[in-house]
Amino acid sequence: MKKMIVLLMTLVMAAAITACQSREEPLPISSTPSASENAPVLEPKSNEPEPESSHILIAYFSLGRNAEYPDGIDASTSASLVLDGEEMVGTTEYVARLIQDNVGGDLHSIETVEPYSTEFDAVVDQNHEEMNAGTMPELKESDLDTAQYDTVFIGYPVWATNAPQAIFSFLSQYDLSGKTVIPFCTHDGYGAGSSCGDIADAIDGETAVLDGLAIEAPDVPGAAGTVAEWLGNIGMEEQPGDSIEAEKTAITITVGDMVLDGVLYDTPLAGEIREYFPLTISMVGFGGREYYGGVDFYPENLEGGQTTFENGDITYCESHHNMAVFYAQTDDPTLSVEVIPIGKVTSDLAVFDELPRNVDVTFALAE
Ligand SMILES: Cc1cc2nc3c(=O)[nH]c(=O)nc-3n(C[C@H](O)[C@H](O)[C@H](O)COP(=O)(O)O)c2cc1C
């Protein structure tokens, strides 16, 4: 007998942005740059399990990974693709990556053996046939081992007011009993439909299904803040065991004649950059959100890039070969290039609002 515990979140804010239903208010619109003409659809950022501490799986189905788009397709010719930096990804995959940026964990793209058409009407017809017949499309072979995860996010585009049948293939193939399952979806304005309930029903065994997140497709490029807020509301802040912030070294950040406190993370990149401390960088203010400046060394450990930031983040950017201190979120939370957090300013960030445009910033180990 199937037992299901559906945990309803009681926070008012959670109800406003989650509940696996259509948002009533639009999300901020991102100014993510327009599609470059030949941006290819690339491999997922990470399909491989991360180090042993990781116990979060983010499994998602996106049409972008399940249809064979011709070379040269861009976001303006396919409603189902958005740009992540310079990479074209499916709408739902983009949200999966935002979740990973916040909580870590492993991404897993759910892919069918037979690709779907790139023609919208053909996919609609095929989906109707599969739904009516109860077809479970065969999934590509994978060495995914769900036993190592205790929390599983399930992401999908809403198809005909439900999840695509491939999601039900996934749920029938992999044992999620005893785990916390968190649905999230993207849609074109009609909300999550019956998908969350049907997903909960499709899981055998005792499972906690948390309230999910439904985001309208055009809002996805600007959804970093909404995703972070939702994760906070459902208690899914960064897990200590997964966190790059778990071990920290105290540092000072001297800005003009002010000395701020901060921490440096215990990561290979932060370790490399620490070798150059005390490190003075001539920085310039940008966009009311950050001060950045070029560096004259070339680090080798470049894992962990992301296109979102938290206030106080000290980052290295490989593309622009610079370091930055972020101090304020703006209406445009999505960065056009990836940055890698190496530490954080822990003092009050208000000083950055008052700084001149050009300023020298010195990073040093605290005494
Ligand atoms: C076959 C099909 C059926 C769809 N049905 C719905 C629907 O019922 N309600 C809705 O709001 N959007 C619907 N959409 C739009 C998708 O949910 C939306 O574009 C989604 O963001 C695509 O995500 P993806 O790029 O990750 O595949 C449908 C799209 C397709 C291809």
The ligand as a Gaussian input file, in Angstrom:
#p B3LYP/6-31G(d) Opt

LIG

0 1
 C        3.973000      19.073000     -26.190000
 C        3.916000      20.353000     -25.393000
 C        2.825000      20.593000     -24.585000
 C        2.777000      21.749000     -23.804000
 N        1.710000      21.937000     -22.964000
 C        1.689000      23.028000     -22.155000
 C        0.614000      23.220000     -21.232000
 O       -0.287000      22.420000     -21.097000
 N        0.635000      24.335000     -20.462000
 C        1.636000      25.273000     -20.559000
 O        1.575000      26.282000     -19.852000
 N        2.676000      25.107000     -21.414000
 C        2.728000      24.017000     -22.204000
 N        3.788000      23.831000     -23.064000
 C        4.912000      24.773000     -23.041000
 C        6.104000      24.264000     -22.238000
 O        5.709000      23.793000     -20.968000
 C        7.132000      25.398000     -21.993000
 O        7.494000      25.974000     -23.214000
 C        8.363000      24.896000     -21.267000
 O        9.007000      25.983000     -20.649000
 C        9.374000      24.209000     -22.171000
 O       10.464000      23.739000     -21.376000
 P       11.755000      23.021000     -22.008000
 O       12.447000      24.052000     -22.855000
 O       12.609000      22.660000     -20.837000
 O       11.323000      21.831000     -22.770000
 C        3.834000      22.697000     -23.863000
 C        4.915000      22.458000     -24.719000
 C        4.971000      21.299000     -25.465000
 C        6.142000      21.046000     -26.375000

